[in-house]
Amino acid sequence: MNAVAGAPLPGIPRLNVAAGSVSPQPPGTKWLLRGITSNERYVVREEKDRLVAKQPSLGRAEATCAALIPIRKNPSWWGLSQDERRKIFEEQSRHIHIGLQYLPAVARRLHHCRDLGENEPFDFLTWFEYSPSDETAFNRLLAELRASVEWQYVDREIDIRLVHEPA
């Protein structure tokens, strides 16, 4: 676990990813991150169609590596209008264009935390899965995104790397 920006999360030896609600919080839990999948907010139809055509499904047997990257953007980002955020997201930062270059090697899913309330510690939980042979490509993807104009609005980011342990 690496705090790329902002405060770190307490260290943990294992992570449990659960679908649906978790209530009550299991004993011994050091932290709980919550998010929901929702509609895509910054894509146009053509981009959505290209993403869907190239996006692999999660849970592929060869994708034994994963990354959970919680992100919080600063108040300046949220003070922008939707069209201003879209301009930064794609027209300046080319977020979708960059991501498309790494599909289908990297599968991804975005979870929105802000939709659950402003008291959540992060705005987004980004989940990625990839095979060990694609780790270098995944690291390049992150480097490109972190070098973009959009990342000037990120005030907290934690990079949590995971390896699937067979049951």
Accessible surface in RSA format (square Angstrom, percent):
REM  Atomic radii and reference values for relative SASA: ProtOr
REM  Chains: A
REM  Algorithm: Lee & Richards
REM  Probe-radius: 1.40
REM  Slices: 20
REM RES _ NUM      All-atoms   Total-Side   Main-Chain    Non-polar    All polar
REM                ABS   REL    ABS   REL    ABS   REL    ABS   REL    ABS   REL
RES MET A   1    95.41  49.4  22.60  15.0  72.81 173.4  23.01  19.6  72.40  95.9
RES ASN A   2    89.21  61.5  86.01  83.1   3.19   7.7  27.32  65.7  61.89  59.8
RES ALA A   3    38.91  35.8  12.93  20.0  25.98  59.1  12.93  18.2  25.98  68.8
RES VAL A   4    57.70  38.0  26.87  24.3  30.84  74.3  30.99  26.9  26.72  72.5
RES ALA A   5    29.47  27.1  21.83  33.7   7.64  17.4  29.47  41.5   0.00   0.0
RES GLY A   6    48.17  59.4   0.00   N/A  48.17  59.4  23.98  65.8  24.19  54.2
RES ALA A   7    59.95  55.1  48.88  75.4  11.07  25.2  54.47  76.7   5.48  14.5
RES PRO A   8    91.34  66.6  80.12  73.0  11.22  40.8  80.12  66.2  11.22  69.8
RES LEU A   9    20.06  11.2  11.59   8.3   8.47  21.3  12.32   8.7   7.75  20.8
RES PRO A  10    72.61  52.9  59.75  54.5  12.86  46.7  72.00  59.4   0.61   3.8
RES GLY A  11    55.50  68.4   0.00   N/A  55.50  68.4  32.91  90.3  22.59  50.6
RES ILE A  12    49.42  28.1  21.24  15.8  28.18  67.9  24.12  17.4  25.30  68.7
RES PRO A  13   131.48  95.8  90.79  82.8  40.69 147.9 102.54  84.7  28.94 179.9
RES ARG A  14   171.34  71.9 150.64  76.8  20.70  49.3  71.33  97.5 100.02  60.6
RES LEU A  15    47.95  26.7  15.63  11.2  32.32  81.3  18.12  12.7  29.83  80.3
RES ASN A  16   128.28  88.5 100.20  96.8  28.08  67.6  37.72  90.8  90.56  87.5
RES VAL A  17    97.61  64.2  67.84  61.4  29.78  71.8  71.41  62.0  26.20  71.1
RES ALA A  18    53.94  49.6  23.01  35.5  30.93  70.4  27.89  39.3  26.05  69.0
RES ALA A  19   108.47  99.7  69.62 107.4  38.85  88.4  78.45 110.5  30.02  79.5
RES GLY A  20    68.31  84.2   0.00   N/A  68.31  84.2  42.49 116.6  25.82  57.8
RES SER A  21   112.77  95.3  73.39  97.9  39.38  90.7  48.95 104.2  63.82  89.4
RES VAL A  22    52.83  34.8  31.20  28.2  21.64  52.1  34.66  30.1  18.17  49.3
RES SER A  23    99.43  84.0  65.66  87.6  33.77  77.8  30.84  65.7  68.59  96.1
RES PRO A  24   119.93  87.4 108.02  98.5  11.91  43.3 113.71  93.9   6.21  38.6
RES GLN A  25    90.38  50.5  69.81  51.0  20.57  49.0  22.45  47.8  67.93  51.5
RES PRO A  26    60.71  44.2  53.77  49.0   6.94  25.2  57.91  47.8   2.80  17.4
RES PRO A  27   138.82 101.2 106.67  97.2  32.15 116.9 118.54  97.9  20.28 126.0
RES GLY A  28    76.45  94.3   0.00   N/A  76.45  94.3  44.27 121.5  32.18  72.1
RES THR A  29    46.67  33.2  17.52  17.8  29.15  69.5  19.28  25.9  27.39  41.4
RES LYS A  30   129.58  63.2  96.52  59.2  33.07  78.7  46.68  42.0  82.90  88.3
RES TRP A  31    36.89  14.8  19.33   9.4  17.57  41.2  25.34  13.5  11.55  18.7
RES LEU A  32    63.95  35.6  43.76  31.3  20.19  50.8  45.08  31.7  18.88  50.8
RES LEU A  33    28.95  16.1   7.62   5.4  21.33  53.6   8.05   5.7  20.89  56.2
RES ARG A  34   109.57  46.0 103.68  52.9   5.88  14.0  39.65  54.2  69.91  42.4
RES GLY A  35    25.21  31.1   0.00   N/A  25.21  31.1   0.11   0.3  25.10  56.2
RES ILE A  36    74.80  42.6  70.86  52.8   3.94   9.5  74.80  53.9   0.00   0.0
RES THR A  37    79.88  56.8  60.55  61.4  19.33  46.1  27.67  37.2  52.22  78.9
RES SER A  38    47.91  40.5  12.49  16.7  35.42  81.6  15.47  32.9  32.44  45.4
RES ASN A  39    96.71  66.7  83.59  80.8  13.12  31.6  44.61 107.4  52.10  50.4
RES GLU A  40    89.29  51.3  67.72  51.2  21.58  51.4  31.28  60.5  58.01  47.4
RES ARG A  41    80.68  33.9  58.83  30.0  21.85  52.0  29.49  40.3  51.19  31.0
RES TYR A  42    25.24  11.8  20.66  11.8   4.58  11.9  19.90  15.0   5.34   6.6
RES VAL A  43    35.22  23.2  11.95  10.8  23.27  56.1  12.11  10.5  23.11  62.7
RES VAL A  44    76.65  50.4  71.04  64.3   5.61  13.5  76.65  66.6   0.00   0.0
RES ARG A  45   155.61  65.3 144.22  73.5  11.39  27.1  68.96  94.2  86.65  52.5
RES GLU A  46    94.23  54.1  88.32  66.8   5.91  14.1  65.27 126.3  28.96  23.6
RES GLU A  47    15.76   9.0  15.76  11.9   0.00   0.0   5.21  10.1  10.54   8.6
RES LYS A  48    59.42  29.0  59.42  36.5   0.00   0.0  36.03  32.4  23.39  24.9
RES ASP A  49    70.29  49.2  63.70  63.4   6.59  15.6  28.44  66.9  41.85  41.7
RES ARG A  50   107.05  44.9 103.23  52.6   3.81   9.1  37.57  51.3  69.48  42.1
RES LEU A  51    16.84   9.4  16.72  12.0   0.12   0.3  16.84  11.8   0.00   0.0
RES VAL A  52   101.79  67.0  87.46  79.2  14.33  34.5  89.99  78.2  11.80  32.0
RES ALA A  53    88.40  81.3  46.02  71.0  42.38  96.4  56.86  80.1  31.54  83.6
RES LYS A  54    83.97  41.0  75.48  46.3   8.49  20.2  52.60  47.3  31.38  33.4
RES GLN A  55    46.84  26.2  26.78  19.6  20.05  47.7  24.23  51.6  22.61  17.2
RES PRO A  56    20.94  15.3   9.30   8.5  11.65  42.3  19.85  16.4   1.09   6.8
RES SER A  57    82.54  69.8  66.93  89.3  15.61  36.0  52.31 111.4  30.23  42.4
RES LEU A  58    42.57  23.7  20.29  14.5  22.28  56.0  20.46  14.4  22.12  59.5
RES GLY A  59    65.32  80.5   0.00   N/A  65.32  80.5  36.41  99.9  28.91  64.7
RES ARG A  60    50.44  21.2  37.67  19.2  12.77  30.4  30.85  42.2  19.59  11.9
RES ALA A  61    96.99  89.2  66.90 103.2  30.10  68.5  78.34 110.3  18.65  49.4
RES GLU A  62    99.65  57.2  87.38  66.1  12.27  29.2  58.30 112.8  41.35  33.8
RES ALA A  63    12.55  11.5   0.00   0.0  12.55  28.6   0.00   0.0  12.55  33.3
RES THR A  64    46.55  33.1  45.00  45.6   1.55   3.7  39.80  53.5   6.75  10.2
RES CYS A  65    14.42  10.9  14.28  15.9   0.14   0.3   1.61   4.1  12.81  13.8
RES ALA A  66    10.84  10.0  10.73  16.6   0.11   0.3  10.73  15.1   0.11   0.3
RES ALA A  67     0.00   0.0   0.00   0.0   0.00   0.0   0.00   0.0   0.00   0.0
RES LEU A  68    16.86   9.4  16.86  12.1   0.00   0.0  16.86  11.8   0.00   0.0
RES ILE A  69     2.73   1.6   2.73   2.0   0.00   0.0   2.73   2.0   0.00   0.0
RES PRO A  70     0.00   0.0   0.00   0.0   0.00   0.0   0.00   0.0   0.00   0.0
RES ILE A  71    10.54   6.0  10.54   7.9   0.00   0.0  10.54   7.6   0.00   0.0
RES ARG A  72    80.60  33.8  80.60  41.1   0.00   0.0  25.46  34.8  55.14  33.4
RES LYS A  73    13.05   6.4   7.81   4.8   5.24  12.5   3.55   3.2   9.50  10.1
RES ASN A  74    31.81  21.9  31.81  30.7   0.00   0.0   9.31  22.4  22.49  21.7
RES PRO A  75   112.12  81.7 100.65  91.8  11.47  41.7 105.42  87.0   6.70  41.7
RES SER A  76    70.84  59.9  56.52  75.4  14.32  33.0  27.66  58.9  43.18  60.5
RES TRP A  77     0.04   0.0   0.04   0.0   0.00   0.0   0.04   0.0   0.00   0.0
RES TRP A  78    59.13  23.7  37.56  18.2  21.57  50.6  37.99  20.3  21.14  34.3
RES GLY A  79    68.23  84.1   0.00   N/A  68.23  84.1  34.54  94.8  33.68  75.4
RES LEU A  80    41.41  23.1  35.98  25.7   5.43  13.6  36.41  25.6   5.00  13.4
RES SER A  81    51.89  43.9  39.96  53.3  11.94  27.5  47.71 101.6   4.19   5.9
RES GLN A  82    81.81  45.7  76.31  55.8   5.50  13.1  54.89 116.8  26.92  20.4
RES ASP A  83   104.30  73.1  94.78  94.3   9.52  22.5  44.16 103.9  60.13  60.0
RES GLU A  84    80.73  46.4  77.83  58.9   2.91   6.9  27.42  53.0  53.32  43.5
RES ARG A  85    28.80  12.1  28.80  14.7   0.00   0.0   0.00   0.0  28.80  17.5
RES ARG A  86    45.69  19.2  45.69  23.3   0.00   0.0  27.28  37.3  18.41  11.2
RES LYS A  87   106.49  52.0 106.42  65.3   0.06   0.2  49.72  44.7  56.77  60.5
RES ILE A  88    14.75   8.4  14.75  11.0   0.00   0.0  14.75  10.6   0.00   0.0
RES PHE A  89    24.02  12.0  24.02  14.9   0.00   0.0  24.02  14.6   0.00   0.0
RES GLU A  90    18.61  10.7  17.26  13.1   1.35   3.2   7.08  13.7  11.53   9.4
RES GLU A  91   115.22  66.1  84.34  63.8  30.88  73.5  39.27  76.0  75.95  62.0
RES GLN A  92    87.05  48.7  59.63  43.6  27.42  65.3  28.83  61.4  58.23  44.2
RES SER A  93     5.82   4.9   0.18   0.2   5.64  13.0   1.93   4.1   3.90   5.5
RES ARG A  94   114.17  47.9 114.17  58.2   0.00   0.0  37.24  50.9  76.93  46.6
RES HIS A  95    43.79  23.9  43.63  30.3   0.17   0.4  21.56  22.2  22.24  25.9
RES ILE A  96     9.00   5.1   6.18   4.6   2.83   6.8   9.00   6.5   0.00   0.0
RES HIS A  97    68.41  37.4  66.32  46.1   2.09   5.4  42.35  43.6  26.06  30.3
RES ILE A  98    15.79   9.0  15.79  11.8   0.00   0.0  15.79  11.4   0.00   0.0
RES GLY A  99    20.75  25.6   0.00   N/A  20.75  25.6  18.72  51.4   2.03   4.5
RES LEU A 100     6.55   3.6   6.49   4.6   0.06   0.1   6.55   4.6   0.00   0.0
RES GLN A 101    99.72  55.8  66.83  48.8  32.89  78.3  32.62  69.4  67.10  50.9
RES TYR A 102    20.26   9.5  16.65   9.5   3.60   9.4  13.61  10.2   6.64   8.2
RES LEU A 103    10.89   6.1   4.16   3.0   6.73  16.9   4.31   3.0   6.58  17.7
RES PRO A 104    79.92  58.2  79.46  72.4   0.46   1.7  79.55  65.7   0.37   2.3
RES ALA A 105    30.03  27.6  21.82  33.7   8.20  18.7  29.20  41.1   0.83   2.2
RES VAL A 106     2.77   1.8   2.73   2.5   0.04   0.1   2.73   2.4   0.04   0.1
RES ALA A 107     0.00   0.0   0.00   0.0   0.00   0.0   0.00   0.0   0.00   0.0
RES ARG A 108    83.39  35.0  77.78  39.6   5.61  13.4  26.87  36.7  56.52  34.3
RES ARG A 109   107.07  45.0 103.06  52.5   4.01   9.5  15.16  20.7  91.90  55.7
RES LEU A 110    74.36  41.4  64.14  45.9  10.22  25.7  64.35  45.2  10.01  26.9
RES HIS A 111    41.63  22.8  41.63  28.9   0.00   0.0  28.25  29.1  13.37  15.6
RES HIS A 112    10.52   5.7  10.52   7.3   0.00   0.0   4.50   4.6   6.02   7.0
RES CYS A 113     2.66   2.0   2.66   3.0   0.00   0.0   0.29   0.7   2.37   2.6
RES ARG A 114    75.10  31.5  64.90  33.1  10.21  24.3  19.37  26.5  55.73  33.8
RES ASP A 115    69.32  48.6  32.06  31.9  37.26  88.1  18.08  42.6  51.24  51.1
RES LEU A 116    64.54  35.9  33.26  23.8  31.28  78.6  38.07  26.7  26.47  71.2
RES GLY A 117    31.24  38.5   0.00   N/A  31.24  38.5  30.31  83.2   0.92   2.1
RES GLU A 118   143.07  82.1 111.95  84.7  31.12  74.1  38.20  73.9 104.88  85.6
RES ASN A 119   152.63 105.3 123.74 119.6  28.89  69.6  37.90  91.2 114.73 110.9
RES GLU A 120    32.90  18.9  19.99  15.1  12.90  30.7   2.95   5.7  29.95  24.5
RES PRO A 121    50.75  37.0  41.73  38.0   9.02  32.8  50.75  41.9   0.00   0.0
RES PHE A 122     2.17   1.1   0.89   0.6   1.28   3.3   1.21   0.7   0.96   2.8
RES ASP A 123     8.11   5.7   7.92   7.9   0.19   0.5   0.00   0.0   8.11   8.1
RES PHE A 124    19.18   9.6  19.18  11.9   0.00   0.0  19.18  11.6   0.00   0.0
RES LEU A 125    13.26   7.4  13.26   9.5   0.00   0.0  13.26   9.3   0.00   0.0
RES THR A 126    21.35  15.2  21.35  21.6   0.00   0.0  20.50  27.5   0.84   1.3
RES TRP A 127    36.72  14.7  36.72  17.8   0.00   0.0  32.07  17.1   4.65   7.5
RES PHE A 128    18.61   9.3  18.61  11.5   0.00   0.0  18.61  11.3   0.00   0.0
RES GLU A 129    21.08  12.1  21.08  15.9   0.00   0.0   3.61   7.0  17.47  14.3
RES TYR A 130     3.13   1.5   3.13   1.8   0.00   0.0   0.00   0.0   3.13   3.9
RES SER A 131    14.56  12.3  13.84  18.5   0.72   1.7  11.22  23.9   3.35   4.7
RES PRO A 132    81.63  59.5  69.21  63.1  12.43  45.2  69.74  57.6  11.89  73.9
RES SER A 133   102.29  86.4  63.57  84.8  38.72  89.2  58.30 124.1  43.99  61.6
RES ASP A 134    37.85  26.5  37.02  36.8   0.84   2.0   0.84   2.0  37.02  36.9
RES GLU A 135    74.17  42.6  74.08  56.0   0.09   0.2  10.72  20.7  63.44  51.8
RES THR A 136    91.60  65.2  88.92  90.1   2.68   6.4  54.00  72.5  37.61  56.9
RES ALA A 137    17.66  16.2  16.35  25.2   1.31   3.0  16.35  23.0   1.31   3.5
RES PHE A 138     0.00   0.0   0.00   0.0   0.00   0.0   0.00   0.0   0.00   0.0
RES ASN A 139    63.39  43.7  57.76  55.8   5.63  13.6  25.96  62.5  37.43  36.2
RES ARG A 140   127.60  53.6 125.23  63.8   2.37   5.6  60.73  83.0  66.87  40.5
RES LEU A 141     6.78   3.8   6.78   4.9   0.00   0.0   6.78   4.8   0.00   0.0
RES LEU A 142     9.59   5.3   9.59   6.9   0.00   0.0   9.59   6.7   0.00   0.0
RES ALA A 143    61.58  56.6  49.78  76.8  11.81  26.9  56.87  80.1   4.72  12.5
RES GLU A 144    65.33  37.5  56.00  42.4   9.33  22.2  34.33  66.4  30.99  25.3
RES LEU A 145    10.58   5.9  10.58   7.6   0.00   0.0  10.58   7.4   0.00   0.0
RES ARG A 146    68.02  28.6  50.72  25.9  17.30  41.2  26.15  35.7  41.87  25.4
RES ALA A 147    89.15  82.0  49.27  76.0  39.89  90.7  60.11  84.6  29.04  76.9
RES SER A 148    15.92  13.5   3.08   4.1  12.84  29.6  12.33  26.3   3.59   5.0
RES VAL A 149    54.65  36.0  52.96  47.9   1.68   4.1  53.28  46.3   1.37   3.7
RES GLU A 150     3.66   2.1   3.66   2.8   0.00   0.0   0.00   0.0   3.66   3.0
RES TRP A 151    35.77  14.4  25.37  12.3  10.40  24.4  25.98  13.9   9.79  15.9
RES GLN A 152   135.87  76.0 105.86  77.4  30.01  71.4  44.50  94.7  91.37  69.3
RES TYR A 153    43.51  20.3  43.51  24.8   0.00   0.0  13.73  10.3  29.78  36.7
RES VAL A 154    17.02  11.2   1.46   1.3  15.56  37.5   1.46   1.3  15.56  42.2
RES ASP A 155    53.04  37.2  40.19  40.0  12.85  30.4  28.63  67.4  24.40  24.3
RES ARG A 156    25.57  10.7  25.57  13.0   0.00   0.0   1.63   2.2  23.94  14.5
RES GLU A 157     1.46   0.8   1.46   1.1   0.00   0.0   0.00   0.0   1.46   1.2
RES ILE A 158     0.18   0.1   0.18   0.1   0.00   0.0   0.18   0.1   0.00   0.0
RES ASP A 159     9.63   6.7   8.10   8.1   1.52   3.6   2.13   5.0   7.50   7.5
RES ILE A 160     8.30   4.7   8.30   6.2   0.00   0.0   8.30   6.0   0.00   0.0
RES ARG A 161    88.88  37.3  66.40  33.8  22.48  53.5  49.42  67.5  39.46  23.9
RES LEU A 162    40.78  22.7  34.14  24.4   6.64  16.7  38.65  27.1   2.13   5.7
RES VAL A 163   109.23  71.9  90.71  82.1  18.52  44.6  90.81  78.9  18.41  49.9
RES HIS A 164   121.00  66.1 102.80  71.5  18.20  46.6  72.74  75.0  48.26  56.2
RES GLU A 165   111.29  63.9  95.48  72.2  15.81  37.7  38.37  74.2  72.92  59.5
RES PRO A 166   117.40  85.6  96.33  87.8  21.07  76.6  97.86  80.8  19.54 121.4
RES ALA A 167   150.95 138.8  71.99 111.1  78.96 179.6 108.36 152.6  42.59 112.8
END  Absolute sums over single chains surface
CHAIN  1 A     9639.9       7270.9       2369.1       5366.7       4273.3
END  Absolute sums over all chains
TOTAL          9639.9       7270.9       2369.1       5366.7       4273.3
